Amino acid sequence: MTGHEIRAKFLDYFSGKGHRTVRSASLVPANDPTLLFANAGMNQFKDVFLGLEEREYSRAASSQKCVRAGGKHNDLENVGYTRRHHTFFEMLGNFSFGDYFKAEAIDFAWDLLTREYGLDKEKLYITVFREDDEAEELWQKVAGVPKDRIFRLDEKDNFWQMGDTGPCGPCSEIFFDLGPEGAEAGREHEQFPLDGGGRFVEIWNLVFMQFDRDPDGVFNRLPRPSIDTGMGLERMAAVMQGKITNYDTDLLLPIIEKAASLFRVEYGQDARTDDVLRICADHARAAAFLINDGVIP
């Protein structure tokens, strides 16, 4: 399944579930001094989550252009050297503004992944915030995930915040097991969730938006509990296309191959050269989308 087909299936699925398909916002945020670039699908809905803006719909889905090159969510130093980090990426997301909450979000995610995309249920692992008893119970009740594949983690991993202030809440992440062949050499037998060798890839984050953190660090309850989810298109493409790295998918490999031809080198023959080619491909793609949104080099 191509990246385009993955994106289309995601948006079509949620359209069929009563979600309004919303165009990606610009990479340059409007009226938000807290952000340099859009870094998550929920950015354009921030005021809706806070109860400051009303929309004519209570469910939405989008494929948001994102750039992470600084600040809290910053992947810049990892780009090119890891399999899955980028400055520019697309975030597929479904959102509920005081409509449905945890049970429906979990049901939608599981149904789309296992029935529509056809992922093997036995290869999916779940994490929840350590204090979120409800989420753990719902994964078992709604999705049928056995308890031994659900793991409780701390704030660092399972409490999502856009920045130092703003909407936030506990989250639940879905991981896919690439198998021993997906692990780094010598780390084939590491177990989830302690794996650091790349075998288990996070593909979707479900954020249960419940709080607004103010400048004093106080968590105030939002007027309506809401849902904010994010699925990395590049990561999902790697899973669906049977690739170990996002850079070998149809979304990035053609750019790498073009760069290799311009440099008169061959991709896949030298580790250092491959790092450089991946960085060039990532940065070229990010620059192209930023220029398209009005950023002057």
Secondary structure, 3 states (H helix, E strand, C coil): CCHHHHHHHHHHHHHHCCCEEECCCCCCCCCCCCCCCCCCHHHHHHHHHCCCCCCCCCEEEEEEEEECCCCCCCCHHHCCCCCCCCCEEEEEEEEECCCCCHHHHHHHHHHHHHHHCCCCHHHEEEEEECCCHHHHHHHHHHHCCCHHHEEEECHHHHEEECCCCEEEEEEEEEEEECCHHHCCCCCCCCCCCCCCCCCEEEEEEEEEEEEEECCCCCEEEEEEEEEEEEEEHHHHHHHHCCCCCHHHCCCCHHHHHHHHHHHCCCCCCCHHHHHHHHHHHHHHHHHHHHHHCCCCC
